[in-house]
Amino acid sequence: MTRAVGRCPMRVLMVTTEWPRVPWGTAQFVARQAAYLRAAGIEVEVFQFHGQRNPLNYASAWLEVQRRLSRERFDLVHAQFGQSALLALPKRVPLVITFRGDDIQGILDDQDGHLSLAGRALRMFCRWVAHAADAVIVVSAHMQRYVQNGKPVHVVPSGIDLDLFRPQPQAPARARLGLPADESLVLFVGNPKLARKRFALAQRAVELLSATMPARLVVGWQVPHPQIPDYMAACDALVFTSSQEGSPNAVKEALACNLPVVSVPVGDVAERLEGVAGCELCADDRAETIAAALARVLMRRGGRFDGRAAVRQLDEHLLTQRVIGIYHGVLNGRAPA
């Protein structure tokens, strides 16, 4: 079911279980990708639904997607997160799936941080549904090993808005946010209630750090996304302690703001920090190790730091073109580069 691309605008039905419903909501990257695809000339219709592990929700959503595919012209379906792909089966048009981390790796329990029974089931489903895809996208190279469908797996990290996330003077940012001018501020971005974010580990590391220098942990949560750059400008380092991630945007956005990063090894962080002087990838996830890394970073903070250069290739404009190239490859019946 291919057509000659270029005769009329490509129409994509983007199906997703996650969508930012409030200014500080998660999955900003999905909404941003849809917006950039539209700006690039792709007609994108978004179907967002709440699965909530409820079969009735999935059944209702499946019926609606199948109805739309039978009545409207779409060139392909792009499923954001593996579980969303269920709604496109059986296929009426080509299917592209983006796996973003928790889906193909398995969801961790919000209470104890371990892989849950539902997470194991989702991981098995995602590996199965990947076989139905005409193209698979993962957001970091380490996720490729979870996909074994005999087809090329494309690594396309979540992009960042380099116009929004850019270096700013620190003093005005602290004044705007009402933060102290005379302390070292360590930023934690994410939901502190999610077990996999390990907020308590970040807290403990900064407690240990504060025994050697004036330091405070600042939490960037339930903050409108456009305001996060102010927090990154105001702080002296980002601490990242998650136990599982795909391609964490907080790390990339911090680098774009020239904010040094201290992180445990997770997702594609090692790749992002490779060769970036002034950042620290911890050897383990002990609070003492993280605190020592923060101390080293903060003692160097007055020097020149150019994390932005390391993420220029992650500009959403550039990555959008890669996604469009995958679309064209699918529609033209070839494997895109």
C-alpha positions as CSV (number, residue, x, y, z in Angstrom):
1,M,0.0,0.0,0.0
2,T,2.5,2.6,-1.1
3,R,2.1,5.7,-3.2
4,A,4.3,8.1,-5.0
5,V,5.3,10.5,-2.3
6,G,5.2,14.1,-3.4
7,R,1.9,14.2,-5.3
8,C,0.1,15.5,-2.2
9,P,1.1,16.0,1.4
10,M,1.9,12.9,3.4
11,R,-0.8,12.1,6.0
12,V,0.3,10.4,9.2
13,L,-1.9,9.2,12.0
14,M,0.2,9.4,15.2
15,V,-1.2,7.2,17.9
16,T,0.1,7.7,21.4
17,T,-0.8,6.7,25.0
18,E,1.1,9.7,26.4
19,W,0.5,13.4,25.6
20,P,1.2,16.5,27.8
21,R,-2.2,17.5,29.2
22,V,-0.8,20.3,31.4
23,P,2.0,22.7,30.7
24,W,4.4,20.6,32.9
25,G,3.1,17.3,31.7
26,T,5.3,14.4,30.5
27,A,5.8,13.4,26.9
28,Q,6.5,16.9,25.7
29,F,8.8,15.3,23.2
30,V,5.8,13.6,21.5
31,A,3.9,16.9,21.1
32,R,7.1,18.6,19.9
33,Q,7.8,15.9,17.3
34,A,4.2,16.2,15.9
35,A,4.6,20.0,15.8
36,Y,7.9,19.9,13.9
37,L,6.6,17.3,11.5
38,R,3.7,19.6,10.7
39,A,6.0,22.5,10.2
40,A,8.0,20.4,7.8
41,G,4.9,19.8,5.6
42,I,3.6,16.5,7.0
43,E,-0.1,16.4,7.8
44,V,-0.2,14.8,11.3
45,E,-3.4,13.8,13.0
46,V,-2.8,12.8,16.6
47,F,-4.9,10.1,18.3
48,Q,-4.2,10.2,22.0
49,F,-5.8,7.7,24.4
50,H,-5.5,6.6,28.0
51,G,-4.7,3.0,28.2
52,Q,-4.3,2.8,32.0
53,R,-3.8,-1.0,31.7
54,N,-7.6,-1.3,31.1
55,P,-8.6,-3.6,28.3
56,L,-11.8,-1.7,27.7
57,N,-9.9,1.5,27.1
58,Y,-7.8,-0.3,24.5
59,A,-10.8,-1.9,22.9
60,S,-12.6,1.5,22.6
61,A,-9.5,3.2,21.2
62,W,-8.9,0.3,18.8
63,L,-12.4,0.7,17.3
64,E,-11.9,4.4,16.9
65,V,-8.5,4.1,15.2
66,Q,-9.8,1.3,12.9
67,R,-12.8,3.5,12.0
68,R,-10.6,6.4,11.1
69,L,-8.3,4.2,9.0
70,S,-11.2,2.8,7.1
71,R,-12.8,6.2,6.4
72,E,-9.9,8.6,6.0
73,R,-6.8,8.5,3.9
74,F,-3.6,8.1,5.8
75,D,-0.3,7.0,4.3
76,L,1.0,5.4,7.5
77,V,0.5,5.1,11.2
78,H,3.3,6.2,13.6
79,A,2.8,4.6,17.0
80,Q,4.5,6.4,19.8
81,F,5.3,3.7,22.5
82,G,4.9,0.1,21.6
83,Q,1.6,-0.4,23.3
84,S,0.0,2.2,21.0
85,A,0.8,0.0,18.0
86,L,-1.9,-2.5,19.0
87,L,-4.5,0.0,17.7
88,A,-3.1,-0.2,14.2
89,L,-3.4,-4.0,13.9
90,P,-4.4,-5.6,11.6
91,K,-2.5,-3.2,9.4
92,R,-4.4,-1.1,6.8
93,V,-1.4,1.1,6.1
94,P,2.3,0.8,6.9
95,L,3.3,1.0,10.5
96,V,6.2,2.8,12.1
97,I,6.8,2.3,15.8
98,T,8.9,4.4,18.1
99,F,10.0,2.6,21.3
100,R,10.9,5.2,23.9
101,G,12.2,3.2,26.9
102,D,9.8,1.9,29.5
103,D,7.8,0.1,26.8
104,I,10.4,-2.1,25.2
105,Q,12.5,-2.3,28.4
106,G,9.6,-2.9,30.7
107,I,7.8,-0.6,33.1
108,L,9.2,-0.4,36.7
109,D,6.9,-0.5,39.7
110,D,6.3,3.0,41.0
111,Q,6.7,1.8,44.6
112,D,9.8,-0.4,44.7
113,G,11.5,0.5,41.3
114,H,11.6,-3.1,40.2
115,L,10.3,-4.6,37.0
116,S,6.6,-5.3,37.5
117,L,4.6,-8.2,36.2
118,A,2.7,-5.7,34.0
119,G,6.1,-4.4,32.9
120,R,7.3,-7.8,31.9
121,A,4.1,-8.4,29.9
122,L,4.4,-5.1,28.1
123,R,8.0,-5.8,27.2
124,M,7.0,-9.2,25.7
125,F,4.2,-7.5,23.8
126,C,6.5,-4.8,22.4
127,R,9.0,-7.4,21.2
128,W,6.1,-9.2,19.5
129,V,4.5,-6.1,17.9
130,A,7.9,-5.0,16.5
131,H,7.6,-7.9,14.0
132,A,4.5,-6.2,12.5
133,A,6.3,-2.9,12.0
134,D,7.5,-1.7,8.7
135,A,10.1,0.4,10.5
136,V,11.2,0.5,14.1
137,I,12.7,3.6,15.8
138,V,14.4,3.5,19.2
139,V,15.6,6.6,21.0
140,S,19.0,5.3,22.0
141,A,21.5,2.7,20.7
142,H,21.4,0.5,23.8
143,M,17.7,-0.2,23.1
144,Q,18.5,-1.9,19.8
145,R,19.2,-5.2,21.6
146,Y,15.6,-5.4,22.7
147,V,14.2,-5.5,19.1
148,Q,14.7,-8.7,17.2
149,N,12.5,-8.4,14.2
150,G,15.0,-9.0,11.4
151,K,14.6,-5.5,10.1
152,P,16.7,-2.4,10.4
153,V,16.3,-0.5,13.7
154,H,16.7,3.2,13.4
155,V,18.2,5.2,16.3
156,V,16.6,8.6,16.5
157,P,17.0,10.3,19.9
158,S,14.3,12.6,21.2
159,G,15.2,16.0,19.9
160,I,15.5,19.2,21.8
161,D,14.4,22.8,21.0
162,L,17.7,24.6,20.9
163,D,15.9,28.0,20.6
164,L,14.2,27.4,23.9
165,F,17.1,25.6,25.7
166,R,20.0,28.0,25.4
167,P,22.6,29.5,27.8
168,Q,21.3,32.5,29.9
169,P,22.9,34.6,32.6
170,Q,22.6,33.0,36.0
171,A,21.9,36.0,38.3
172,P,18.8,37.2,36.6
173,A,17.4,33.6,36.5
174,R,17.9,33.2,40.2
175,A,16.2,36.5,40.8
176,R,13.2,35.5,38.7
177,L,12.8,32.2,40.6
178,G,13.5,33.7,44.0
179,L,16.6,31.4,44.5
180,P,19.5,32.4,46.7
181,A,22.5,34.0,45.1
182,D,25.2,32.6,47.5
183,E,24.7,28.9,47.4
184,S,25.6,26.1,44.9
185,L,22.3,24.9,43.4
186,V,21.9,21.4,42.1
187,L,18.9,20.8,39.9
188,F,16.7,17.6,39.9
189,V,14.2,17.5,37.0
190,G,11.4,14.9,37.0
191,N,8.6,13.5,39.1
192,P,10.1,12.9,42.6
193,K,7.3,10.4,43.4
194,L,8.3,8.0,40.6
195,A,10.5,5.2,42.1
196,R,12.7,4.9,39.0
197,K,13.7,8.6,39.3
198,R,15.3,7.8,42.7
199,F,14.7,11.3,44.1
200,A,15.9,10.1,47.6
201,L,19.3,9.2,46.1
202,A,19.6,12.7,44.7
203,Q,18.6,14.1,48.1
204,R,21.1,12.0,49.9
205,A,23.9,12.9,47.5
206,V,23.3,16.7,48.0
207,E,23.0,16.2,51.8
208,L,26.5,14.7,51.7
209,L,27.7,17.5,49.4
210,S,26.4,20.1,51.8
211,A,28.7,18.9,54.5
212,T,31.6,20.3,52.4
213,M,30.1,23.4,50.8
214,P,26.8,25.4,50.9
215,A,24.6,23.5,48.5
216,R,20.9,23.1,47.9
217,L,18.7,20.7,45.8
218,V,16.2,22.5,43.5
219,V,13.4,20.4,42.1
220,G,12.1,21.2,38.7
221,W,8.7,19.5,38.8
222,Q,5.2,20.7,37.9
223,V,6.9,23.6,36.2
224,P,5.7,24.7,32.7
225,H,8.1,23.3,30.2
226,P,9.1,26.7,28.8
227,Q,10.2,27.7,32.3
228,I,12.7,24.8,32.7
229,P,15.5,26.8,31.0
230,D,15.2,29.4,33.8
231,Y,15.9,26.6,36.3
232,M,18.8,25.3,34.3
233,A,20.3,28.8,34.0
234,A,19.9,29.4,37.7
235,C,21.5,26.2,38.9
236,D,25.2,25.1,38.9
237,A,24.7,21.4,38.0
238,L,22.1,18.8,37.0
239,V,22.0,15.6,39.0
240,F,20.4,12.6,37.2
241,T,19.7,9.5,39.2
242,S,17.2,7.4,37.3
243,S,17.4,3.7,37.3
244,Q,15.9,3.3,33.8
245,E,15.6,5.6,30.9
246,G,15.7,5.6,27.1
247,S,17.2,8.9,26.0
248,P,16.5,11.4,28.9
249,N,15.8,14.8,27.6
250,A,16.7,16.5,30.9
251,V,20.3,15.6,30.3
252,K,20.3,16.9,26.7
253,E,18.5,20.1,27.6
254,A,20.9,20.8,30.4
255,L,23.8,20.4,28.0
256,A,22.1,22.8,25.6
257,C,21.9,25.3,28.4
258,N,25.6,24.8,29.3
259,L,24.6,23.3,32.6
260,P,27.1,20.6,33.8
261,V,25.6,17.2,34.3
262,V,26.4,14.6,37.0
263,S,24.6,11.3,36.2
264,V,24.5,7.6,37.0
265,P,25.1,5.4,33.9
266,V,21.6,5.0,32.4
267,G,20.0,5.2,29.0
268,D,22.2,7.0,26.5
269,V,23.7,9.3,29.0
270,A,27.2,7.9,28.6
271,E,27.1,8.6,24.9
272,R,25.8,12.2,25.5
273,L,28.5,13.0,28.1
274,E,31.4,11.4,26.2
275,G,34.1,13.9,25.6
276,V,32.2,16.7,27.4
277,A,34.7,18.2,29.8
278,G,33.0,19.5,33.0
279,C,30.5,16.7,33.3
280,E,30.7,13.5,35.4
281,L,29.4,10.0,34.6
282,C,29.5,8.2,37.9
283,A,31.0,4.8,38.2
284,D,28.2,3.5,40.3
285,D,25.0,4.8,41.9
286,R,26.0,5.2,45.5
287,A,25.2,8.6,47.1
288,E,28.8,9.0,48.1
289,T,30.0,8.6,44.5
290,I,27.4,11.1,43.2
291,A,28.3,13.6,46.0
292,A,32.0,13.4,45.2
293,A,31.2,13.9,41.5
294,L,29.0,16.9,42.2
295,A,31.8,18.4,44.4
296,R,34.3,18.1,41.5
297,V,31.9,19.7,39.0
298,L,31.0,22.6,41.3
299,M,34.6,23.4,42.1
300,R,35.2,23.7,38.3
301,R,32.0,25.7,37.7
302,G,33.8,29.0,37.2
303,G,35.6,27.7,34.1
304,R,34.4,27.6,30.5
305,F,31.9,24.9,29.8
306,D,30.4,24.2,26.4
307,G,28.0,21.4,26.6
308,R,25.9,22.9,23.9
309,A,28.3,21.8,21.2
310,A,27.7,18.2,22.2
311,V,24.0,18.4,21.4
312,R,23.8,20.5,18.3
313,Q,23.1,17.4,16.2
314,L,20.1,16.7,18.4
315,D,18.3,19.8,17.2
316,E,14.6,18.8,16.6
317,H,14.7,20.3,13.1
318,L,17.5,17.8,12.1
319,L,15.9,14.8,13.7
320,T,12.6,15.6,12.2
321,Q,14.1,15.2,8.8
322,R,15.5,11.8,9.8
323,V,12.0,10.7,10.8
324,I,10.6,12.0,7.5
325,G,13.3,10.0,5.7
326,I,12.1,6.9,7.5
327,Y,8.6,7.6,6.4
328,H,9.6,8.0,2.8
329,G,11.7,4.8,2.9
330,V,8.7,2.9,4.2
331,L,6.3,4.3,1.6
332,N,8.8,3.7,-1.2
333,G,9.4,0.1,-0.1
334,R,13.0,0.5,0.8
335,A,15.1,0.6,4.0
336,P,15.9,4.3,4.7
337,A,19.4,5.2,5.7
